[in-house]
């Protein structure tokens, strides 16, 4: 009887843990656009013209960067997706006066509400095409230059951007592209927008490979932990100290076209969100152990045939996080903007989940006896 009781108790723990894991949900935010999806053309400057790549959340607003008919940073209602106007673009160089490919491209928001938008340079040089990050201290202010320089001489910089911290502790990270082929393009640069400086993370060998942080990049638990991807069914998990980068792991992702990345902690659980640039579906991973992420599920709020994202670009942004739930926004270029509510179980239930596989094996073995 004692043996049977132990078996029943252990199996009860297992099934409770499995149920808790199943409670992690990814649900379209029904009030946003059409049941969680702002389709291209549903609001101004959200197009299929390859002109929208940057997306950010802060100040209880959603921001996306557009080059449709002129450069702008649009402000959206995060609940409905309604267009609320645009940021002041005064002071950003007019088109044709800079060597950058795009004057504005990716966007992030610091913990203090400061909005940062970077350009895209195809061949970084001080004379013709520096990498530039503009800063709006508030939505009503004019932009200032938070950084202008050469994170990687001759390199492509600005396809990806992430932020962590606030005030003088704010740090940005920008990934490098694989073309042109220059030494060091298998890493990224940490930017201090207060000191207006950039520190290139250098890796002693490969992997990471050239361009591995170009299309998706995010900070992890702290400013020394950076994750990146350019596809291929994996992401790079790295640590950076000063200018030295260390590859920690190269974990697999659920599908090969997951490129866009964004990290957050919800209800004490470490979560990595990804977006597939082929069909715009988003996926969620438990990265409590970032070297061994646990796939939690996928969702897609889009409908019908999507316009092809031929550049494999876009950006994810975590929105408001409260308790055990948060909002995730996802923009795969030319495929609109999606919004999802993410809900995780209580931390205690998640702890039980880590024991599940072991208990399952015991249950199966003892039931055969």
Buried (B, 14 or more C-beta within 10 A) or exposed (E): EEEEEEBEEBBEBBBBBBEBBEBBBBBBBEEBBBEBBBBBEBBEBBBBBBBBBBBBBBBEBBBBBBBBEEBBBBBBBBBBBEBEEBBBBEEBEEEEEBBBBBBBBBBBBBEBBBBBBBBBBBBBBEEEBBBBBBBBBEBEBEBEBBBBBBBBEBBBBBBBBBBBBEEEEBBBBBBBBBEEEBEBBBBBBBBBBBEEEBBBBBBEEEEBBBBBBBBBBBBBEEBBBBBBBBBBEBBBBBBBEEEEBEBBBBBEBBBEBBBBBBBBBBBEBBBBBBBBBBBBBBBBBBBBEBEEBBBBBBBBBBEEEBBBBEEBBBBBBBBEBEEBBBBBBBBBBBBBBBBBBBBBBBEEBBEBBBEBEEBBEBBEEBEEE
